[in-house]
């Protein structure tokens, strides 16, 4: 009789912090990143655009997610032989920096900035831009991202800004730039308009005050047959716009009614019939007459406020196709300076623009009762609405008021409520490009796919002209000079530093506003002086110009840029579908369109071919991560505890890689560390125990476990390759953990006896197989978990300086044995069914059983041995049908049936007790931190006859199983009492 015992040693914990820092130092010392780039041919480029972050704040999980995608894909394509240059960039311009400086200098308005000095203000911005650059470098380096941060580009560099000017000039020459006066959202605090995609980033649900106002009709309406005044009811959620009212709009086809209210105050009111019940609510009234909206058009009413009562063509009822009866009263108050519909009606009706609010969001002097007051203060947005309401109520012009909750846009930089404000701006004619934008989108692979026609595609379909000018200071100046000579309306655009120097006769070393605003150009039409217009470019225009700016195209690197355009890959968060992705797409489409494209291409195209869109990382409770609330662990703490590999893999396999939200949990990272990093480390440690003992044989194996794991390895290579090539990082990364789990829990566990067995050839084959698996696996894991991949590669004797300098493995069809995989799946199903039968009968696996009968399949002797060992049965028999009889328990699944002999003889009981003893002794070995190589002497003592009998019977086998030199029945001091089955034994390991 032979008994097989499995010795399970303690888990060795991988020290991520120590090992990863050592590997970082190794990479730096050996310049592995630089070699991974220079080692690939320059004529085989893979261009990748890296959207630059601001360095005015510390990196957070959202930045880490984006950086992770930008590291995995380039690492993969480098191993595929591509030259992937990765140049870091910094976003330097715009309101985020300006807001910081305003706070630091206690500057509360544009006027105060200009009094302080634009030059000093801009230089303060320049000095603050890279405030946290060192912290960024530290975090990016620690997480293992390879990117050149020493030769970075900055959007404030003259080379970058010059390329931005070139882009602008190209659009100017294509007549895609114009100056217009439109209703746009402005930030009163920043005193500048925002583009439509900026506006979408700052909507919040807020409570405003809505008011229904009474507008008194003048006489002259024949259908009104009633005594007393008649009022039109109009509803608005922006009472502060009422002083600028000049028109009322109705729907010509809408049915309206004249009603008379009953009670203490009788009034004659006109409103839409469909809104009657909602507006009148609990009021008593009678309907006097009905009419169409067309009947009301042309009637005049008295101004609500006196400030602009002499406005020509004003205070009339007009038609409006936008008027509905979904809410309000069916009568819309029109203030043309606020809102696109209002603005267009004002133009149609030839009303002079009444702009009763300044760009700073304050009432002008003509609004005498409220002059200088903010219309929408950030700290109390409804305070002015309340004052307007009180003013109207005192004059009996308020019919009703209520709290109104709605989604309202706020400045995405400073969080101030925006105003929809008619103002002048410079625009890109995006609407003229819309058809081509949609067509070019067809050439892009979006991951996830629904973004293509969903969030991004729908945004393109609704494209409006892009307002690109900002009334600010720290940014790339609009390169437009305007003739100031009376009656000369000439503009000229400048597209380069050289051109500006020629036109002005001055040396130019900096393109910022305070450096060039004094430069004069002579007008080529009238000979007068031309000065630069005061605005700077929207920083999103800079973002869309990033491909050209980072390479100073077309002034430098012309051939190199054109060889790699469009980019193979970009990646950012979902919000960039209306930000960076959009601006890249618009400018690339503009530059590649027309008879003479600015970039030499055969046809118009996008800026990028493939894009991964990530979601947002939330706190564990689903709320936004907040430093104030401390509702998430800081990234550096997670990196210190579990290492970058665990964090990387946790994020890579999460919904955040598929544009979904992720509720970040430390437990999730810890689980990844345990299941992936620590598991593969323990497999490596197991391998290292046996490498010195190998010898003999040729490494070729007929063992079915070896064939199976090598076949699984080929499938892994294929799955990961397809996943990354299709830019689906979740699909690419998840199979790695599945493979490691099977490698550890099935292959290594099932092969332990082979590694330490007496058959040297079989042992060598097992070690060689595991070596091949670990070496190949290190290459497959390299883009995803670069540290542990490097560690494995070094430990198993990789030939190159780094695994990241290796070529990507190719699946070997010769060992892609699908049949062995199918057979092993059957083996595992049989084991699963057999274990279920044991569990149902309450029989532990350590208790040997006699026989298992398998019906429905025939497997090899080697696979039968695996089943027998897993289920701890003496024999596995393949038969045509399940076994019958009282001692047999059967389970069926489909065509497969297993029958287990559950009768336990005395001899089997002894074997089971022997296994219990082995488990107990090995637990003590683990507690004493003994290594698998430690040989011990074991003293035992028991009064249980069954235990004594088992030890006498299996003494030699017990010694072998637990690495014992002696196994003596002798009581000594310090013995540990242990429960074994129904008996007790005292043990001492020395």
Helices and strands as residue ranges (DSSP letters): H 16-30, H 32-38, H 61-79, E 87-90, H 95-105, H 110-116, H 118-128, H 133-142, E 148-154, H 158-173, E 177-187, E 192-193, H 196-199, G 200-202, E 203-216, E 230-236, G 239-244, E 247-250, E 255-261, E 268-272, G 273-275, H 276-280, E 285-292, H 293-296, E 316-319, E 331-334, H 340-348, G 368-370, H 383-394, E 398-409, E 418-428, H 430-441, E 445-447, H 450-453, H 455-461, E 466-467, E 469-470, E 480-483, E 491-493, H 497-504, H 513-516, E 521-522, E 529-532, E 536-537, H 539-544, H 546-549, H 558-564, E 567-573, G 574-578, H 580-592, E 608-614, E 617-618, H 635-652, G 655-658, E 662-663, H 666-672, I 673-678, H 679-691, H 704-725, H 729-742, I 743-748, H 749-755, H 760-781, H 786-795, G 803-805, G 813-815, H 818-841, E 849-855, H 861-871, E 873-879, E 888-893, E 896-901, H 906-927, E 936-941, H 945-961, E 964-969, E 976-980, E 983-989
